[in-house]
């Protein structure tokens, strides 16, 4: 149950509740489905927008206070939109054991009409601090495509077979 004092934009996806040094905490993620907008992309094309939001509230004897809010969107897309949190990726931890939880969220964004990779974002918040890692999602072209990242092969520059200019596309 999300308290009435907590307002979110869009349809609630997940809600988490925990206690730490900040008091009682509530994390809510939400999604605003694609809607036509009047904006234009960099090529002057009209499209649709989809949004995602995350809200972290805390309550320590005075009611709920917003600690941080994440807002992102795929805007004015004339093609297929990918915009959403990765299912099961949200975590609440206290890895540094300082009494304040770390909140991790992952999501993807894309406007595409082909099989190009979507942008992937990993956000970690601890209190008011935010850490962000941006990258791309790996797409499997067929069931035979296998790619497991290990400590040994995390650097694509050192993988065998990726030394020619023609291989730049595959690295991307």
Secondary structure as UniProt FT lines:
FT   TURN            4..5
FT   STRAND          11..20
FT   TURN            21..22
FT   STRAND          23..40
FT   TURN            42..43
FT   STRAND          46..59
FT   STRAND          64..77
FT   STRAND          80..85
FT   TURN            87..88
FT   STRAND          91..93
FT   TURN            95..96
FT   STRAND          102..112
FT   STRAND          119..126
FT   TURN            127..128
FT   STRAND          129..136
FT   TURN            143..144
FT   TURN            151..153
FT   HELIX           156..158
FT   TURN            160..161
FT   HELIX           165..167
FT   HELIX           168..171
//
